[in-house]
Amino acid sequence: MSRVHDALKKAEQMGYVPSPQPPNTDLTVPHEAQTTGATAAAVATPATAPYISVGAAPSSPFSITLEQLLDEVEEIPFSPKAGSSLINKAQPTLPPGEEFRTLRTRLNHIQGLEPIHSLIVTSPSPAEGKSFTATNLALAQSHLTDNYTLLCDFDFRRPTLHSLFEIPRVPGTTDLLLGEATLTQALKRIAGTNLFVLPAGTLVRNPLELLNLKEVKSLLRELPKVFNWVILDTPPLLFSADANLLATLCDGTLVVVRIGSTTYEQLGRAVQSLCENNVLGVVANGAHAGELYSKYTYYYSKAEER
């Protein structure tokens, strides 16, 4: 401890460290530190706490402005893959649009209470509809005015977003993280919407090693600064650790299950595998069309008769 004290004393004499000031007894939590989550804690520090200046932090290679997005990102027509069941802004009454607008409303309500702007969409096992859910949720969000939304393919093992929109897979997320493409080169904007899509990119041998790069954390820190929603399609929880890792870097998690397929045991194991307890909800996929959409068909039919 004497060495530490001597070093600090010498630094103070040379002007690098300000002389200690009397502690500030006002422990009022600043307004910016107040949160509305289920559990929140803030630690107040004296306004005159000693500091060591290390210079300005370097800018992130993923920093971008909305003006750059609108000017530089290529716009492509909305031409989804046949049979993909993606919702269409021009046909709002068709299923499954109403269900995803309901999901959108609930998430936007949560966002009004807590600072949630990034989320992963995953499932316990494959073939439960996570990509279908992530894509339609992103489309529903992008149909709102000025609600800029980014849909990212982080399922490097079995990517599907590029095929759903029938766009090139490369360049994409992996190329961006490895410094082989810029953000504006990798992104595509869907015409007629506020949706931007980031495909998976070039195939990588070990996805988990790539996801542990510091660039991933930097990217996910920068994207919510320009997009209101950043939605990640990730691998299933019980088949890799990718989604578990990404969940620690995002604000929330949506877990998709398939009715008649996913078991309670699988769902329980999947949720317990998460390091962060940030599950916003569970989305049930695979209900029969007649069970969900007959009421909407009746409603719109009656409205059209007036």
ABEGO torsion letter per residue (X at the ends): XAAAAAAAAAAAAAGABBBBBBBBABABBBAAABBABABBBBBBBBAABBBBBAEBBBBBAABBBAAAAAAABBBBBBBBBBGAGBBBAABAABOAAAAAAAAAAAAAAAAAABBBABBBBBBABBGAGAAAAAAAAAAAAAABBGBBBBBBBABAABBAAAAAAGBBAOBBAAAAAAGABBAAAABBBBBGBABBBBBAEBBBABAAAAAABAAAAAAAAAAAAABABBBBBBBBAAABAAAAAAAAABABBBBBBBBGABBAAAAAAAAAABABBABAEBBBBGBBAAAAAAAAAAAAAAAAAX
